[in-house]
Amino acid sequence: MAQLPVCQHCHTQWTYWQALKNSFFLRCPYCNKRNYAKKFRRRDFMYSLIAAVITLFILPSLDMDRIWTFAWATVAVVIYMAVYPFNLEMTKEDPFSRK
Ligand SMILES: [Zn+2]
């Protein structure tokens, strides 16, 4: 079941559009505090890898028009953005600034 992210400061669940709009900085629209993505998600990694392999190796080997490669890359990015808010787990601490 897809879950929308919950702010770890004020525990308000974001709507889909709020999560999409704030997906880069993850700043809460309710309490204005910053959240961080909890962990590097395996799903994201797999998705990027598959998209990159298709774009760089499979499409050129099919001898298709360059415009189709570009169209595919655009669609891949759009799909990625569209599913991003789901299952996004947030934390108060910056995972990159840990001692
Ligand atoms: Zn909040």
py3Dmol code that shows the C-alpha trace and the ligand (Angstrom):
import py3Dmol

protein = """\
ATOM      1  CA  MET A   1       0.000   0.000   0.000  1.00  0.00           C
ATOM      2  CA  ALA A   2       1.392   3.339  -1.045  1.00  0.00           C
ATOM      3  CA  GLN A   3       2.006   5.710   1.830  1.00  0.00           C
ATOM      4  CA  LEU A   4       2.351   9.441   1.605  1.00  0.00           C
ATOM      5  CA  PRO A   5       5.121  11.006   3.694  1.00  0.00           C
ATOM      6  CA  VAL A   6       4.492  12.279   7.223  1.00  0.00           C
ATOM      7  CA  CYS A   7       6.384  15.267   8.623  1.00  0.00           C
ATOM      8  CA  GLN A   8       8.628  14.080  11.455  1.00  0.00           C
ATOM      9  CA  HIS A   9       8.345  17.410  13.286  1.00  0.00           C
ATOM     10  CA  CYS A  10       4.596  18.043  13.432  1.00  0.00           C
ATOM     11  CA  HIS A  11       3.399  14.587  12.290  1.00  0.00           C
ATOM     12  CA  THR A  12       1.130  15.962   9.624  1.00  0.00           C
ATOM     13  CA  GLN A  13       0.681  13.799   6.586  1.00  0.00           C
ATOM     14  CA  TRP A  14       1.462  15.628   3.379  1.00  0.00           C
ATOM     15  CA  THR A  15      -0.811  15.478   0.414  1.00  0.00           C
ATOM     16  CA  TYR A  16       0.470  14.083  -2.844  1.00  0.00           C
ATOM     17  CA  TRP A  17       0.983  17.540  -4.339  1.00  0.00           C
ATOM     18  CA  GLN A  18       2.685  18.905  -1.258  1.00  0.00           C
ATOM     19  CA  ALA A  19       5.100  16.000  -1.292  1.00  0.00           C
ATOM     20  CA  LEU A  20       5.760  16.448  -4.998  1.00  0.00           C
ATOM     21  CA  LYS A  21       6.266  20.172  -4.655  1.00  0.00           C
ATOM     22  CA  ASN A  22       8.594  19.767  -1.677  1.00  0.00           C
ATOM     23  CA  SER A  23      10.352  16.642  -2.870  1.00  0.00           C
ATOM     24  CA  PHE A  24      13.699  18.376  -3.229  1.00  0.00           C
ATOM     25  CA  PHE A  25      14.064  20.202   0.081  1.00  0.00           C
ATOM     26  CA  LEU A  26      11.361  18.285   1.966  1.00  0.00           C
ATOM     27  CA  ARG A  27      10.422  21.423   3.838  1.00  0.00           C
ATOM     28  CA  CYS A  28       7.126  20.963   5.646  1.00  0.00           C
ATOM     29  CA  PRO A  29       4.346  23.291   4.422  1.00  0.00           C
ATOM     30  CA  TYR A  30       2.714  23.136   7.897  1.00  0.00           C
ATOM     31  CA  CYS A  31       5.542  23.781  10.356  1.00  0.00           C
ATOM     32  CA  ASN A  32       8.167  24.969   7.847  1.00  0.00           C
ATOM     33  CA  LYS A  33      10.835  22.630   9.225  1.00  0.00           C
ATOM     34  CA  ARG A  34      13.058  20.543   7.107  1.00  0.00           C
ATOM     35  CA  ASN A  35      12.886  16.781   6.774  1.00  0.00           C
ATOM     36  CA  TYR A  36      15.344  14.439   5.158  1.00  0.00           C
ATOM     37  CA  ALA A  37      14.808  11.324   3.124  1.00  0.00           C
ATOM     38  CA  LYS A  38      15.418   8.415   5.477  1.00  0.00           C
ATOM     39  CA  LYS A  39      17.633   6.228   3.378  1.00  0.00           C
ATOM     40  CA  PHE A  40      18.842   5.613  -0.060  1.00  0.00           C
ATOM     41  CA  ARG A  41      16.040   3.639  -1.537  1.00  0.00           C
ATOM     42  CA  ARG A  42      16.834   0.449  -3.376  1.00  0.00           C
ATOM     43  CA  ARG A  43      13.778   0.970  -5.577  1.00  0.00           C
ATOM     44  CA  ASP A  44      15.139   4.324  -6.767  1.00  0.00           C
ATOM     45  CA  PHE A  45      18.484   2.796  -7.528  1.00  0.00           C
ATOM     46  CA  MET A  46      16.950  -0.056  -9.524  1.00  0.00           C
ATOM     47  CA  TYR A  47      14.720   2.330 -11.416  1.00  0.00           C
ATOM     48  CA  SER A  48      17.612   4.650 -12.337  1.00  0.00           C
ATOM     49  CA  LEU A  49      19.744   1.706 -13.372  1.00  0.00           C
ATOM     50  CA  ILE A  50      17.056   0.208 -15.616  1.00  0.00           C
ATOM     51  CA  ALA A  51      16.243   3.599 -17.164  1.00  0.00           C
ATOM     52  CA  ALA A  52      19.931   4.309 -17.800  1.00  0.00           C
ATOM     53  CA  VAL A  53      20.552   0.886 -19.382  1.00  0.00           C
ATOM     54  CA  ILE A  54      17.549   1.259 -21.685  1.00  0.00           C
ATOM     55  CA  THR A  55      18.499   4.818 -22.643  1.00  0.00           C
ATOM     56  CA  LEU A  56      22.209   4.186 -23.183  1.00  0.00           C
ATOM     57  CA  PHE A  57      22.346   0.651 -24.545  1.00  0.00           C
ATOM     58  CA  ILE A  58      19.016  -0.796 -25.625  1.00  0.00           C
ATOM     59  CA  LEU A  59      17.535   2.162 -27.519  1.00  0.00           C
ATOM     60  CA  PRO A  60      20.677   2.920 -29.583  1.00  0.00           C
ATOM     61  CA  SER A  61      20.898  -0.760 -30.579  1.00  0.00           C
ATOM     62  CA  LEU A  62      17.345  -0.647 -31.942  1.00  0.00           C
ATOM     63  CA  ASP A  63      18.441   1.982 -34.450  1.00  0.00           C
ATOM     64  CA  MET A  64      15.513   4.218 -33.656  1.00  0.00           C
ATOM     65  CA  ASP A  65      15.234   7.898 -34.205  1.00  0.00           C
ATOM     66  CA  ARG A  66      17.015  10.030 -31.631  1.00  0.00           C
ATOM     67  CA  ILE A  67      13.694  11.697 -30.860  1.00  0.00           C
ATOM     68  CA  TRP A  68      12.376   8.393 -29.436  1.00  0.00           C
ATOM     69  CA  THR A  69      15.360   8.108 -27.125  1.00  0.00           C
ATOM     70  CA  PHE A  70      14.635  11.615 -25.943  1.00  0.00           C
ATOM     71  CA  ALA A  71      10.902  10.860 -25.572  1.00  0.00           C
ATOM     72  CA  TRP A  72      11.672   7.747 -23.531  1.00  0.00           C
ATOM     73  CA  ALA A  73      14.053   9.653 -21.245  1.00  0.00           C
ATOM     74  CA  THR A  74      11.369  12.287 -20.666  1.00  0.00           C
ATOM     75  CA  VAL A  75       8.734   9.663 -19.868  1.00  0.00           C
ATOM     76  CA  ALA A  76      11.142   7.902 -17.478  1.00  0.00           C
ATOM     77  CA  VAL A  77      11.736  11.147 -15.572  1.00  0.00           C
ATOM     78  CA  VAL A  78       8.010  11.943 -15.447  1.00  0.00           C
ATOM     79  CA  ILE A  79       7.156   8.474 -14.095  1.00  0.00           C
ATOM     80  CA  TYR A  80       9.913   8.775 -11.522  1.00  0.00           C
ATOM     81  CA  MET A  81       8.602  12.148 -10.334  1.00  0.00           C
ATOM     82  CA  ALA A  82       5.011  10.891 -10.296  1.00  0.00           C
ATOM     83  CA  VAL A  83       5.738   7.960  -7.957  1.00  0.00           C
ATOM     84  CA  TYR A  84       8.312   9.803  -5.845  1.00  0.00           C
ATOM     85  CA  PRO A  85       5.975  10.956  -3.027  1.00  0.00           C
ATOM     86  CA  PHE A  86       4.819   7.404  -2.322  1.00  0.00           C
ATOM     87  CA  ASN A  87       6.706   5.425   0.260  1.00  0.00           C
ATOM     88  CA  LEU A  88       8.990   8.335   0.939  1.00  0.00           C
ATOM     89  CA  GLU A  89      10.162   7.987   4.529  1.00  0.00           C
ATOM     90  CA  MET A  90      11.401  11.083   6.240  1.00  0.00           C
ATOM     91  CA  THR A  91      13.590  11.734   9.243  1.00  0.00           C
ATOM     92  CA  LYS A  92      14.538  14.803  11.286  1.00  0.00           C
ATOM     93  CA  GLU A  93      18.240  14.203  10.996  1.00  0.00           C
ATOM     94  CA  ASP A  94      20.366  14.802   8.007  1.00  0.00           C
ATOM     95  CA  PRO A  95      21.755  11.342   7.120  1.00  0.00           C
ATOM     96  CA  PHE A  96      24.794  12.931   5.478  1.00  0.00           C
ATOM     97  CA  SER A  97      25.922  15.046   8.419  1.00  0.00           C
ATOM     98  CA  ARG A  98      26.234  12.238  10.943  1.00  0.00           C
ATOM     99  CA  LYS A  99      29.487  12.080  12.861  1.00  0.00           C
TER     100      LYS A  99
END
"""
ligand_1 = """\
1
ZN
Zn 5.715 19.690 9.805
"""
view = py3Dmol.view(width=600, height=400)
view.addModel(protein, "pdb")
view.setStyle({"model": 0}, {"cartoon": {"style": "trace"}})
view.addModel(ligand_1, "xyz")
view.setStyle({"model": 1}, {"stick": {}})
view.zoomTo()
view.show()
